[in-house]
Amino acid sequence: MAGDTAPRVPQWTERGTPAYRRISLALFLAGFATFSLIYAVQPLLPHLVDEFGVSPSASSLALSLATGCLAFAILCAGALSETVSRRGLMFSSMGGAAVLHIGSAVAPDWHVLLVLRALEGLVLGGVPAVAMAYLAEEIHPKALGTAMGLYVGGTAFGAMLGRISAGVVTEYFSWRLASGGIGVLGLMASLGFFVLLPPSRNFFPRARGTLAHHRDAWLRHLRTPGLPLLFLMGFLGLGINVTMFNYLTFRLSEAPFNLTPAQIGAIFLVYMLGAIASTVAGHQADRLGRSPVLFAGIVTMAIGIALTLLSSLTGVIAGVVASTIGFFVTHSVASGWVGRMAVGSKGHASSLYLLAYYVGSSVLGSAGGWFWAGGGWSAVAGFVALMLAVAFVTALRLRLIEQKQS
Protein backbone atom coordinates (compact mmCIF):
# COMPACT_ATOMS: atom_id res chain seq x y z
CA MET A 1 0.00 0.00 0.00
CA ALA A 2 1.46 3.38 -1.01
CA GLY A 3 2.72 5.35 1.92
CA ASP A 4 2.62 2.34 4.30
CA THR A 5 5.29 2.84 6.95
CA ALA A 6 4.85 -0.44 8.86
CA PRO A 7 8.15 -2.28 9.29
CA ARG A 8 8.73 -5.18 6.92
CA VAL A 9 11.21 -8.01 7.04
CA PRO A 10 13.42 -7.82 3.90
CA GLN A 11 13.27 -10.80 1.53
CA TRP A 12 16.95 -10.77 0.58
CA THR A 13 18.28 -12.52 -2.51
CA GLU A 14 21.27 -14.65 -1.48
CA ARG A 15 24.45 -15.22 -3.48
CA GLY A 16 24.42 -18.46 -5.47
CA THR A 17 20.66 -18.66 -5.95
CA PRO A 18 19.01 -18.66 -9.41
CA ALA A 19 17.43 -15.28 -8.61
CA TYR A 20 20.85 -13.84 -7.76
CA ARG A 21 22.26 -15.00 -11.09
CA ARG A 22 19.28 -13.57 -13.00
CA ILE A 23 19.61 -10.22 -11.23
CA SER A 24 23.36 -10.08 -11.82
CA LEU A 25 23.04 -10.84 -15.55
CA ALA A 26 20.12 -8.42 -15.98
CA LEU A 27 22.01 -5.56 -14.33
CA PHE A 28 25.11 -6.42 -16.38
CA LEU A 29 22.95 -5.93 -19.49
CA ALA A 30 21.65 -2.63 -18.08
CA GLY A 31 25.18 -1.32 -17.55
CA PHE A 32 26.25 -2.57 -20.98
CA ALA A 33 23.34 -0.91 -22.79
CA THR A 34 23.65 2.41 -20.97
CA PHE A 35 27.32 2.96 -21.58
CA SER A 36 27.50 1.54 -25.09
CA LEU A 37 24.68 3.88 -26.16
CA ILE A 38 26.26 6.93 -24.52
CA TYR A 39 29.89 6.46 -25.60
CA ALA A 40 29.54 4.78 -29.01
CA VAL A 41 29.46 8.22 -30.62
CA GLN A 42 32.97 9.11 -29.41
CA PRO A 43 34.94 7.42 -32.23
CA LEU A 44 32.41 8.75 -34.76
CA LEU A 45 33.11 12.45 -34.13
CA PRO A 46 35.49 12.91 -37.11
CA HIS A 47 32.87 11.36 -39.39
CA LEU A 48 30.20 13.71 -38.03
CA VAL A 49 32.51 16.61 -38.97
CA ASP A 50 32.64 15.35 -42.55
CA GLU A 51 28.95 14.43 -42.76
CA PHE A 52 27.45 17.63 -41.36
CA GLY A 53 30.20 20.17 -42.02
CA VAL A 54 30.62 21.17 -38.37
CA SER A 55 33.84 21.96 -36.51
CA PRO A 56 35.58 19.35 -34.32
CA SER A 57 34.62 21.26 -31.18
CA ALA A 58 30.99 21.39 -32.30
CA SER A 59 31.01 17.67 -33.08
CA SER A 60 31.80 16.93 -29.42
CA LEU A 61 28.30 18.17 -28.56
CA ALA A 62 27.02 14.80 -29.75
CA LEU A 63 28.66 13.33 -26.65
CA SER A 64 28.65 16.19 -24.14
CA LEU A 65 24.95 16.96 -24.63
CA ALA A 66 24.06 13.34 -23.91
CA THR A 67 26.23 13.10 -20.79
CA GLY A 68 25.11 16.52 -19.53
CA CYS A 69 21.44 15.61 -19.89
CA LEU A 70 22.18 12.23 -18.30
CA ALA A 71 23.60 13.91 -15.18
CA PHE A 72 20.49 16.07 -14.80
CA ALA A 73 18.10 13.21 -15.54
CA ILE A 74 19.71 10.95 -12.95
CA LEU A 75 18.74 13.36 -10.18
CA CYS A 76 15.12 13.44 -11.38
CA ALA A 77 14.98 9.68 -11.97
CA GLY A 78 16.21 9.01 -8.46
CA ALA A 79 13.18 10.87 -7.12
CA LEU A 80 10.75 9.30 -9.62
CA SER A 81 12.01 5.81 -8.78
CA GLU A 82 10.56 6.08 -5.27
CA THR A 83 7.03 6.22 -6.70
CA VAL A 84 7.01 3.82 -9.69
CA SER A 85 8.20 0.30 -10.50
CA ARG A 86 12.02 0.18 -10.56
CA ARG A 87 12.02 -2.65 -13.10
CA GLY A 88 9.56 -0.86 -15.38
CA LEU A 89 11.41 2.45 -15.19
CA MET A 90 14.76 0.86 -16.09
CA PHE A 91 13.27 -1.12 -18.98
CA SER A 92 11.47 1.92 -20.38
CA SER A 93 14.66 3.97 -20.14
CA MET A 94 16.83 1.37 -21.88
CA GLY A 95 14.32 0.66 -24.64
CA GLY A 96 13.51 4.32 -25.24
CA ALA A 97 17.17 5.30 -25.42
CA ALA A 98 17.91 2.48 -27.88
CA VAL A 99 15.11 3.64 -30.17
CA LEU A 100 16.40 7.24 -30.01
CA HIS A 101 19.91 5.99 -30.83
CA ILE A 102 18.59 4.20 -33.90
CA GLY A 103 16.82 7.44 -34.83
CA SER A 104 20.08 9.38 -34.59
CA ALA A 105 21.58 6.99 -37.16
CA VAL A 106 19.15 8.30 -39.77
CA ALA A 107 19.07 11.93 -38.60
CA PRO A 108 18.70 14.16 -41.70
CA ASP A 109 20.68 17.10 -40.29
CA TRP A 110 22.97 18.11 -37.45
CA HIS A 111 20.37 19.78 -35.26
CA VAL A 112 18.04 16.79 -35.37
CA LEU A 113 20.92 14.55 -34.34
CA LEU A 114 21.75 16.82 -31.36
CA VAL A 115 18.11 16.86 -30.22
CA LEU A 116 17.96 13.05 -30.39
CA ARG A 117 21.23 12.71 -28.44
CA ALA A 118 20.03 15.12 -25.76
CA LEU A 119 16.77 13.17 -25.44
CA GLU A 120 18.75 9.94 -25.29
CA GLY A 121 20.72 11.24 -22.31
CA LEU A 122 17.54 12.37 -20.56
CA VAL A 123 15.82 9.02 -21.10
CA LEU A 124 18.84 6.99 -19.97
CA GLY A 125 18.84 8.73 -16.59
CA GLY A 126 16.30 6.15 -15.48
CA VAL A 127 18.92 3.36 -15.45
CA PRO A 128 22.04 4.17 -13.38
CA ALA A 129 20.50 5.58 -10.18
CA VAL A 130 17.65 3.05 -10.17
CA ALA A 131 20.00 0.09 -10.80
CA MET A 132 22.07 0.96 -7.72
CA ALA A 133 18.93 1.36 -5.60
CA TYR A 134 17.45 -1.94 -6.86
CA LEU A 135 20.58 -3.89 -5.96
CA ALA A 136 20.85 -2.28 -2.52
CA GLU A 137 17.24 -3.26 -1.76
CA GLU A 138 17.15 -6.78 -3.19
CA ILE A 139 20.61 -8.29 -2.67
CA HIS A 140 21.72 -9.50 0.76
CA PRO A 141 24.19 -6.97 2.23
CA LYS A 142 26.95 -9.61 2.37
CA ALA A 143 26.65 -10.19 -1.37
CA LEU A 144 25.95 -6.61 -2.46
CA GLY A 145 29.56 -5.76 -3.33
CA THR A 146 29.84 -8.64 -5.79
CA ALA A 147 26.53 -7.80 -7.47
CA MET A 148 27.44 -4.13 -7.75
CA GLY A 149 30.81 -5.13 -9.19
CA LEU A 150 29.08 -7.11 -11.92
CA TYR A 151 26.90 -4.11 -12.77
CA VAL A 152 29.93 -1.81 -12.95
CA GLY A 153 31.63 -4.47 -15.06
CA GLY A 154 28.74 -4.23 -17.49
CA THR A 155 29.23 -0.47 -17.75
CA ALA A 156 32.92 -0.99 -18.49
CA PHE A 157 32.21 -3.63 -21.13
CA GLY A 158 29.55 -1.43 -22.73
CA ALA A 159 31.81 1.62 -22.84
CA MET A 160 34.59 -0.45 -24.43
CA LEU A 161 32.50 -2.39 -26.93
CA GLY A 162 30.50 0.67 -27.94
CA ARG A 163 33.64 2.65 -28.78
CA ILE A 164 35.55 -0.13 -30.49
CA SER A 165 32.73 -1.72 -32.50
CA ALA A 166 31.45 1.66 -33.68
CA GLY A 167 34.92 2.55 -34.91
CA VAL A 168 35.45 -0.76 -36.73
CA VAL A 169 32.04 -0.78 -38.43
CA THR A 170 32.47 2.84 -39.46
CA GLU A 171 35.88 2.14 -41.00
CA TYR A 172 34.51 -0.62 -43.23
CA PHE A 173 30.94 0.56 -43.81
CA SER A 174 29.50 3.83 -42.45
CA TRP A 175 28.95 5.70 -39.20
CA ARG A 176 25.18 5.44 -39.73
CA LEU A 177 25.29 1.65 -39.89
CA ALA A 178 27.56 1.61 -36.83
CA SER A 179 25.24 3.85 -34.84
CA GLY A 180 22.14 1.91 -35.88
CA GLY A 181 23.81 -1.38 -34.97
CA ILE A 182 24.64 -0.15 -31.46
CA GLY A 183 21.01 0.94 -31.09
CA VAL A 184 19.77 -2.51 -32.08
CA LEU A 185 22.16 -4.11 -29.55
CA GLY A 186 20.81 -1.77 -26.89
CA LEU A 187 17.23 -2.74 -27.76
CA MET A 188 18.10 -6.44 -27.53
CA ALA A 189 19.81 -5.86 -24.18
CA SER A 190 16.72 -4.08 -22.85
CA LEU A 191 14.50 -7.02 -23.82
CA GLY A 192 16.89 -9.47 -22.19
CA PHE A 193 16.96 -7.28 -19.09
CA PHE A 194 13.16 -7.29 -18.82
CA VAL A 195 12.95 -11.08 -19.18
CA LEU A 196 15.68 -11.75 -16.63
CA LEU A 197 15.10 -9.22 -13.85
CA PRO A 198 12.70 -10.38 -11.12
CA PRO A 199 10.20 -7.81 -9.82
CA SER A 200 11.23 -6.00 -6.63
CA ARG A 201 10.38 -7.78 -3.39
CA ASN A 202 11.59 -5.13 -0.93
CA PHE A 203 10.44 -1.97 -2.72
CA PHE A 204 7.00 -0.53 -2.11
CA PRO A 205 6.11 2.59 -4.11
CA ARG A 206 5.43 5.62 -1.99
CA ALA A 207 2.82 8.25 -2.61
CA ARG A 208 4.05 10.76 -5.17
CA GLY A 209 6.13 13.17 -3.14
CA THR A 210 6.15 16.92 -3.33
CA LEU A 211 9.23 18.92 -4.25
CA ALA A 212 9.75 19.50 -0.53
CA HIS A 213 9.70 15.73 0.06
CA HIS A 214 12.44 15.13 -2.49
CA ARG A 215 14.45 18.09 -1.21
CA ASP A 216 14.28 16.72 2.33
CA ALA A 217 15.36 13.26 1.13
CA TRP A 218 18.41 14.67 -0.65
CA LEU A 219 19.29 16.87 2.33
CA ARG A 220 18.96 13.90 4.69
CA HIS A 221 21.49 11.94 2.64
CA LEU A 222 23.84 14.92 2.49
CA ARG A 223 23.72 15.05 6.30
CA THR A 224 24.34 11.32 6.74
CA PRO A 225 27.93 10.78 7.96
CA GLY A 226 29.97 9.24 5.18
CA LEU A 227 27.61 9.65 2.23
CA PRO A 228 28.98 13.07 1.12
CA LEU A 229 32.45 11.51 1.21
CA LEU A 230 31.27 8.74 -1.11
CA PHE A 231 29.77 11.35 -3.42
CA LEU A 232 33.15 13.11 -3.45
CA MET A 233 34.86 9.80 -4.24
CA GLY A 234 32.63 9.36 -7.29
CA PHE A 235 33.36 12.94 -8.39
CA LEU A 236 37.11 12.35 -8.13
CA GLY A 237 37.16 8.83 -9.59
CA LEU A 238 35.52 9.47 -12.95
CA GLY A 239 37.05 12.95 -13.18
CA ILE A 240 40.55 11.48 -12.88
CA ASN A 241 39.80 8.70 -15.39
CA VAL A 242 38.34 11.07 -18.00
CA THR A 243 41.18 13.56 -17.55
CA MET A 244 43.73 10.82 -18.16
CA PHE A 245 42.10 9.53 -21.35
CA ASN A 246 41.32 13.00 -22.70
CA TYR A 247 44.88 14.31 -22.66
CA LEU A 248 46.96 11.16 -22.87
CA THR A 249 45.43 10.80 -26.34
CA PHE A 250 47.19 14.00 -27.38
CA ARG A 251 50.48 12.88 -25.86
CA LEU A 252 50.46 9.53 -27.65
CA SER A 253 49.71 11.17 -31.01
CA GLU A 254 52.87 13.29 -30.72
CA ALA A 255 56.58 12.42 -30.74
CA PRO A 256 58.16 10.16 -29.62
CA PHE A 257 55.12 7.85 -29.85
CA ASN A 258 53.34 9.11 -33.01
CA LEU A 259 50.49 6.60 -32.70
CA THR A 260 47.70 6.57 -35.27
CA PRO A 261 44.08 7.17 -34.22
CA ALA A 262 43.35 3.45 -34.68
CA GLN A 263 46.26 2.49 -32.44
CA ILE A 264 45.17 4.97 -29.79
CA GLY A 265 41.59 3.67 -30.01
CA ALA A 266 42.81 0.16 -29.28
CA ILE A 267 43.82 1.37 -25.82
CA PHE A 268 40.14 1.24 -24.86
CA LEU A 269 40.54 -2.54 -24.72
CA VAL A 270 41.84 -1.96 -21.17
CA TYR A 271 38.21 -1.43 -20.19
CA MET A 272 37.85 -5.20 -20.36
CA LEU A 273 40.32 -5.39 -17.47
CA GLY A 274 38.22 -2.77 -15.72
CA ALA A 275 35.16 -5.00 -16.07
CA ILE A 276 37.04 -7.87 -14.45
CA ALA A 277 38.55 -5.64 -11.76
CA SER A 278 35.20 -4.21 -10.71
CA THR A 279 33.74 -7.70 -10.22
CA VAL A 280 36.75 -8.88 -8.22
CA ALA A 281 36.75 -5.68 -6.17
CA GLY A 282 33.10 -6.10 -5.26
CA HIS A 283 33.73 -9.66 -4.08
CA GLN A 284 36.79 -8.62 -2.05
CA ALA A 285 34.86 -5.74 -0.48
CA ASP A 286 32.33 -8.30 0.79
CA ARG A 287 35.18 -10.40 2.24
CA LEU A 288 37.69 -7.86 3.53
CA GLY A 289 35.64 -4.72 4.09
CA ARG A 290 35.18 -1.75 1.81
CA SER A 291 37.88 0.64 2.96
CA PRO A 292 40.89 -1.72 2.36
CA VAL A 293 39.75 -2.36 -1.22
CA LEU A 294 39.06 1.35 -1.75
CA PHE A 295 42.61 2.18 -0.63
CA ALA A 296 43.97 -0.47 -3.01
CA GLY A 297 42.10 1.14 -5.91
CA ILE A 298 43.42 4.62 -5.15
CA VAL A 299 47.01 3.40 -4.79
CA THR A 300 46.73 1.46 -8.06
CA MET A 301 45.51 4.61 -9.83
CA ALA A 302 48.46 6.57 -8.42
CA ILE A 303 50.95 3.95 -9.60
CA GLY A 304 49.36 4.03 -13.04
CA ILE A 305 49.60 7.80 -13.37
CA ALA A 306 53.26 7.67 -12.32
CA LEU A 307 53.98 5.07 -15.02
CA THR A 308 52.47 7.28 -17.73
CA LEU A 309 55.33 9.74 -17.13
CA LEU A 310 57.80 7.21 -18.57
CA SER A 311 59.20 7.78 -22.04
CA SER A 312 58.63 4.19 -23.20
CA LEU A 313 55.35 3.19 -24.81
CA THR A 314 55.29 -0.04 -22.80
CA GLY A 315 55.52 1.94 -19.57
CA VAL A 316 52.76 4.33 -20.62
CA ILE A 317 50.42 1.48 -21.60
CA ALA A 318 51.14 -0.24 -18.28
CA GLY A 319 50.21 3.01 -16.58
CA VAL A 320 46.92 3.20 -18.47
CA VAL A 321 46.12 -0.38 -17.47
CA ALA A 322 46.90 0.22 -13.79
CA SER A 323 45.03 3.52 -13.63
CA THR A 324 41.95 2.04 -15.34
CA ILE A 325 41.88 -0.96 -13.02
CA GLY A 326 42.25 1.34 -10.01
CA PHE A 327 39.40 3.54 -11.20
CA PHE A 328 36.97 0.66 -11.61
CA VAL A 329 37.93 -0.73 -8.22
CA THR A 330 37.19 2.58 -6.49
CA HIS A 331 33.93 3.10 -8.39
CA SER A 332 32.71 -0.42 -7.70
CA VAL A 333 33.37 -0.10 -3.97
CA ALA A 334 32.06 3.45 -3.58
CA SER A 335 28.85 2.88 -5.56
CA GLY A 336 28.03 -0.27 -3.61
CA TRP A 337 28.82 1.49 -0.34
CA VAL A 338 26.26 4.22 -1.09
CA GLY A 339 23.39 1.74 -1.16
CA ARG A 340 24.65 0.08 2.03
CA MET A 341 25.06 3.35 3.94
CA ALA A 342 21.89 5.13 2.82
CA VAL A 343 18.88 4.79 5.11
CA GLY A 344 15.64 4.94 3.14
CA SER A 345 15.07 6.66 -0.23
CA LYS A 346 17.98 4.79 -1.76
CA GLY A 347 17.07 6.08 -5.22
CA HIS A 348 17.72 9.62 -3.98
CA ALA A 349 21.09 8.59 -2.55
CA SER A 350 22.14 6.83 -5.75
CA SER A 351 21.12 9.82 -7.84
CA LEU A 352 23.29 12.15 -5.73
CA TYR A 353 26.28 9.82 -6.13
CA LEU A 354 25.87 9.61 -9.90
CA LEU A 355 25.26 13.34 -10.21
CA ALA A 356 28.62 13.93 -8.50
CA TYR A 357 30.15 11.18 -10.67
CA TYR A 358 29.21 12.81 -13.99
CA VAL A 359 29.84 16.35 -12.80
CA GLY A 360 33.35 15.21 -11.87
CA SER A 361 33.82 14.00 -15.43
CA SER A 362 32.80 17.37 -16.85
CA VAL A 363 34.59 19.63 -14.36
CA LEU A 364 37.89 17.79 -13.87
CA GLY A 365 38.02 16.63 -17.50
CA SER A 366 37.75 20.24 -18.68
CA ALA A 367 40.10 21.63 -16.01
CA GLY A 368 42.77 19.19 -17.13
CA GLY A 369 42.92 21.08 -20.44
CA TRP A 370 44.32 24.14 -18.67
CA PHE A 371 47.18 22.05 -17.30
CA TRP A 372 47.80 20.44 -20.69
CA ALA A 373 48.05 23.85 -22.35
CA GLY A 374 50.30 25.16 -19.60
CA GLY A 375 52.75 22.32 -19.10
CA GLY A 376 51.90 19.27 -21.18
CA TRP A 377 51.42 15.79 -19.77
CA SER A 378 53.62 16.30 -16.70
CA ALA A 379 51.35 19.17 -15.60
CA VAL A 380 48.25 17.03 -16.18
CA ALA A 381 49.80 14.20 -14.15
CA GLY A 382 50.54 16.66 -11.34
CA PHE A 383 46.92 17.82 -11.36
CA VAL A 384 45.71 14.22 -11.22
CA ALA A 385 48.14 13.47 -8.39
CA LEU A 386 46.60 16.29 -6.37
CA MET A 387 43.13 14.85 -6.94
CA LEU A 388 44.40 11.42 -5.88
CA ALA A 389 45.73 12.93 -2.66
CA VAL A 390 42.25 14.31 -1.95
CA ALA A 391 40.80 10.86 -2.69
CA PHE A 392 43.26 9.24 -0.27
CA VAL A 393 42.31 11.61 2.55
CA THR A 394 38.63 10.98 1.76
CA ALA A 395 39.20 7.22 1.99
CA LEU A 396 40.90 7.68 5.40
CA ARG A 397 37.82 9.45 6.72
CA LEU A 398 35.55 6.76 5.28
CA ARG A 399 37.63 4.11 7.05
CA LEU A 400 37.09 5.82 10.40
CA ILE A 401 33.35 5.89 9.77
CA GLU A 402 33.37 2.23 8.75
CA GLN A 403 35.18 1.31 11.97
CA LYS A 404 32.67 3.21 14.09
CA GLN A 405 29.72 1.54 12.37
CA SER A 406 31.13 -1.99 12.54
Solvent accessible surface area in square Angstrom, and as a share of the most:
residue,aa,sasa,rsa
1,M,191,0.85
2,A,63,0.49
3,G,45,0.43
4,D,60,0.31
5,T,129,0.75
6,A,54,0.42
7,P,135,0.85
8,R,96,0.35
9,V,135,0.77
10,P,63,0.40
11,Q,96,0.43
12,W,84,0.29
13,T,6,0.03
14,E,87,0.39
15,R,103,0.38
16,G,49,0.47
17,T,47,0.27
18,P,91,0.57
19,A,37,0.28
20,Y,13,0.05
21,R,137,0.50
22,R,101,0.37
23,I,3,0.02
24,S,9,0.06
25,L,89,0.44
26,A,0,0.00
27,L,0,0.00
28,F,59,0.25
29,L,39,0.19
30,A,0,0.00
31,G,0,0.00
32,F,18,0.07
33,A,0,0.00
34,T,1,0.00
35,F,22,0.09
36,S,2,0.01
37,L,0,0.00
38,I,2,0.01
39,Y,25,0.10
40,A,0,0.00
41,V,10,0.06
42,Q,54,0.24
43,P,43,0.27
44,L,3,0.02
45,L,32,0.16
46,P,84,0.53
47,H,71,0.32
48,L,0,0.00
49,V,35,0.20
50,D,119,0.62
51,E,83,0.37
52,F,40,0.17
53,G,70,0.68
54,V,28,0.16
55,S,55,0.35
56,P,100,0.63
57,S,87,0.56
58,A,29,0.23
59,S,2,0.01
60,S,46,0.30
61,L,73,0.36
62,A,0,0.00
63,L,25,0.13
64,S,56,0.36
65,L,61,0.30
66,A,0,0.00
67,T,26,0.15
68,G,41,0.39
69,C,27,0.16
70,L,2,0.01
71,A,11,0.09
72,F,124,0.52
73,A,9,0.07
74,I,0,0.00
75,L,41,0.20
76,C,63,0.38
77,A,9,0.07
78,G,0,0.00
79,A,8,0.06
80,L,72,0.36
81,S,0,0.00
82,E,1,0.01
83,T,21,0.12
84,V,45,0.26
85,S,63,0.41
86,R,1,0.01
87,R,53,0.19
88,G,28,0.27
89,L,29,0.14
90,M,0,0.00
91,F,57,0.24
92,S,69,0.45
93,S,6,0.04
94,M,0,0.00
95,G,12,0.11
96,G,28,0.27
97,A,0,0.00
98,A,0,0.00
99,V,88,0.50
100,L,35,0.17
101,H,3,0.01
102,I,56,0.28
103,G,22,0.21
104,S,4,0.03
105,A,4,0.03
106,V,111,0.64
107,A,2,0.01
108,P,107,0.67
109,D,61,0.32
110,W,23,0.08
111,H,135,0.60
112,V,56,0.32
113,L,4,0.02
114,L,21,0.10
115,V,89,0.51
116,L,32,0.16
117,R,3,0.01
118,A,19,0.15
119,L,74,0.37
120,E,0,0.00
121,G,0,0.00
122,L,69,0.34
123,V,49,0.28
124,L,0,0.00
125,G,0,0.00
126,G,4,0.04
127,V,0,0.00
128,P,1,0.01
129,A,0,0.00
130,V,0,0.00
131,A,0,0.00
132,M,3,0.01
133,A,0,0.00
134,Y,1,0.00
135,L,0,0.00
136,A,6,0.05
137,E,21,0.10
138,E,4,0.02
139,I,1,0.00
140,H,40,0.18
141,P,27,0.17
142,K,153,0.65
143,A,3,0.02
144,L,3,0.01
145,G,5,0.05
146,T,17,0.10
147,A,1,0.00
148,M,0,0.00
149,G,0,0.00
150,L,49,0.24
151,Y,10,0.04
152,V,1,0.00
153,G,1,0.01
154,G,0,0.00
155,T,7,0.04
156,A,1,0.00
157,F,54,0.23
158,G,0,0.00
159,A,3,0.03
160,M,10,0.04
161,L,53,0.26
162,G,0,0.00
163,R,21,0.08
164,I,46,0.23
165,S,28,0.18
166,A,0,0.00
167,G,25,0.24
168,V,77,0.44
169,V,46,0.27
170,T,10,0.06
171,E,124,0.55
172,Y,158,0.60
173,F,148,0.62
174,S,46,0.30
175,W,18,0.06
176,R,70,0.25
177,L,101,0.50
178,A,3,0.02
179,S,5,0.03
180,G,13,0.12
181,G,32,0.31
182,I,7,0.04
183,G,0,0.00
184,V,73,0.42
185,L,72,0.36
186,G,0,0.00
187,L,60,0.30
188,M,120,0.54
189,A,7,0.06
190,S,0,0.00
191,L,98,0.49
192,G,24,0.23
193,F,0,0.00
194,F,80,0.33
195,V,105,0.61
196,L,35,0.17
197,L,1,0.01
198,P,31,0.20
199,P,87,0.55
200,S,32,0.21
201,R,107,0.39
202,N,32,0.17
203,F,17,0.07
204,F,79,0.33
205,P,58,0.36
206,R,91,0.33
207,A,64,0.50
208,R,173,0.63
209,G,21,0.20
210,T,93,0.54
211,L,144,0.72
212,A,43,0.33
213,H,68,0.30
214,H,24,0.11
215,R,126,0.46
216,D,67,0.35
217,A,0,0.00
218,W,45,0.16
219,L,64,0.32
220,R,107,0.39
221,H,1,0.01
222,L,81,0.40
223,R,180,0.66
224,T,28,0.16
225,P,93,0.59
226,G,3,0.03
227,L,0,0.00
228,P,49,0.31
229,L,20,0.10
230,L,0,0.00
231,F,13,0.06
232,L,64,0.32
233,M,6,0.03
234,G,3,0.02
235,F,44,0.18
236,L,4,0.02
237,G,8,0.08
238,L,13,0.06
239,G,0,0.00
240,I,3,0.01
241,N,2,0.01
242,V,32,0.18
243,T,1,0.00
244,M,0,0.00
245,F,26,0.11
246,N,56,0.29
247,Y,27,0.10
248,L,5,0.02
249,T,55,0.32
250,F,106,0.44
251,R,41,0.15
252,L,1,0.01
253,S,55,0.35
254,E,90,0.40
255,A,79,0.62
256,P,100,0.63
257,F,24,0.10
258,N,96,0.49
259,L,28,0.14
260,T,68,0.39
261,P,116,0.73
262,A,77,0.59
263,Q,97,0.43
264,I,18,0.09
265,G,26,0.25
266,A,51,0.39
267,I,19,0.10
268,F,37,0.15
269,L,100,0.50
270,V,14,0.08
271,Y,15,0.06
272,M,73,0.33
273,L,71,0.35
274,G,0,0.00
275,A,10,0.08
276,I,98,0.50
277,A,13,0.10
278,S,0,0.00
279,T,38,0.22
280,V,79,0.45
281,A,5,0.04
282,G,1,0.01
283,H,71,0.32
284,Q,48,0.21
285,A,3,0.02
286,D,36,0.19
287,R,149,0.54
288,L,104,0.52
289,G,21,0.20
290,R,31,0.11
291,S,4,0.03
292,P,66,0.42
293,V,11,0.07
294,L,0,0.00
295,F,30,0.13
296,A,54,0.42
297,G,1,0.01
298,I,5,0.03
299,V,70,0.40
300,T,41,0.24
301,M,4,0.02
302,A,43,0.33
303,I,96,0.49
304,G,0,0.00
305,I,6,0.03
306,A,58,0.45
307,L,55,0.27
308,T,0,0.00
309,L,89,0.44
310,L,84,0.42
311,S,92,0.59
312,S,56,0.36
313,L,71,0.35
314,T,112,0.65
315,G,9,0.09
316,V,0,0.00
317,I,55,0.28
318,A,44,0.34
319,G,0,0.00
320,V,0,0.00
321,V,37,0.21
322,A,18,0.14
323,S,0,0.00
324,T,0,0.00
325,I,49,0.25
326,G,0,0.00
327,F,4,0.02
328,F,7,0.03
329,V,18,0.10
330,T,3,0.02
331,H,15,0.07
332,S,2,0.01
333,V,4,0.02
334,A,0,0.00
335,S,1,0.01
336,G,3,0.03
337,W,9,0.03
338,V,0,0.00
339,G,2,0.02
340,R,121,0.44
341,M,16,0.07
342,A,4,0.03
343,V,119,0.69
344,G,33,0.32
345,S,8,0.05
346,K,39,0.17
347,G,0,0.00
348,H,0,0.00
349,A,0,0.00
350,S,1,0.00
351,S,0,0.00
352,L,20,0.10
353,Y,0,0.00
354,L,7,0.04
355,L,49,0.24
356,A,20,0.15
357,Y,7,0.03
358,Y,9,0.03
359,V,57,0.33
360,G,0,0.00
361,S,21,0.14
362,S,68,0.44
363,V,75,0.43
364,L,11,0.06
365,G,2,0.02
366,S,73,0.47
367,A,13,0.10
368,G,0,0.00
369,G,19,0.19
370,W,190,0.67
371,F,79,0.33
372,W,56,0.20
373,A,90,0.70
374,G,71,0.68
375,G,41,0.39
376,G,24,0.23
377,W,14,0.05
378,S,75,0.48
379,A,29,0.22
380,V,0,0.00
381,A,5,0.04
382,G,42,0.40
383,F,19,0.08
384,V,1,0.01
385,A,51,0.40
386,L,109,0.54
387,M,28,0.13
388,L,11,0.05
389,A,53,0.41
390,V,56,0.32
391,A,4,0.03
392,F,85,0.35
393,V,85,0.49
394,T,5,0.03
395,A,0,0.00
396,L,74,0.37
397,R,138,0.51
398,L,0,0.00
399,R,111,0.41
400,L,104,0.52
401,I,29,0.15
402,E,37,0.17
403,Q,97,0.43
404,K,171,0.73
405,Q,111,0.49
406,S,123,0.79
